[in-house]
Amino acid sequence: MEALYLLVPLSIAVVFAAIWLFFRMSDDGQFDDLVSPGWRILEDDDKPSLAPVNESAVSLKKDT
């Protein structure tokens, strides 16, 4: 019975801490966009990159 004097206030404090943390994250915008990250994984990256070509590496491949 004496354990309840400790466990009940402790559990109430944990619940209030979880609620406070949830509202703090929602105010910071954590849950604003839940759809885009999932779609970003499924998009193909087949487009060639626009990185500059190293010309010295290309000329070495032609010589050999």
Summary of the structure (lengths in Angstrom):
residues: 64
radius of gyration: 27.8
end to end distance: 85.4
largest distance: 86.8
contacts: 88
relative contact order: 0.06
helix: 66%
strand: 0%
